């Protein structure tokens, strides 16, 4: 998980200005979180989740 978190740093830096300006999470950032598996962290293992609907 730490490797995924470190891997998304360039995306966060690239989107930082747009995020501050729009005061919203850019699609590119949300997709990076999804691809890294961050949206699955708080979910119990036995709970199915359709992650394609998140972004």
C-alpha positions in Angstrom: 0.0 0.0 0.0 2.8 2.4 0.8 4.3 1.7 -2.7 1.0 2.7 -4.2 0.8 5.9 -2.1 4.3 6.9 -3.2 3.4 6.2 -6.8 0.5 8.6 -6.8 2.6 11.6 -5.5 3.4 12.8 -9.0 -0.4 12.8 -9.9 -1.2 14.8 -6.7 1.5 17.3 -7.5 0.4 17.7 -11.1 -3.3 18.3 -10.0 -2.6 20.4 -6.9 -3.2 23.8 -8.5 -6.4 22.7 -10.2 -7.6 21.1 -7.0 -7.0 24.3 -5.1 -8.7 26.4 -7.7 -11.7 24.2 -8.2 -12.0 23.2 -4.6 -12.9 19.7 -5.9 -11.1 16.4 -6.4 -10.1 16.2 -10.1 -11.1 13.1 -12.0 -7.4 12.3 -12.6 -6.8 12.3 -8.9 -9.8 10.2 -8.1 -8.8 7.7 -10.8 -5.3 7.5 -9.3 -6.8 6.8 -5.9 -9.1 4.1 -7.4 -6.2 2.5 -9.3 -4.1 2.5 -6.2 -6.8 0.7 -4.2 -7.3 3.5 -1.7 -11.1 3.3 -1.9 -11.0 -0.3 -0.7 -9.1 0.4 2.5 -12.1 1.1 4.8 -14.2 -1.7 3.2 -14.4 -5.1 4.9 -13.0 -7.9 2.8 -16.3 -9.7 2.5 -18.2 -6.6 1.3 -18.4 -6.4 -2.5 -18.0 -2.9 -4.1 -18.5 -1.7 -7.6 -15.5 0.6 -7.9 -16.3 1.5 -11.5 -19.1 3.7 -10.2 -16.9 5.8 -8.0 -15.3 7.8 -10.8 
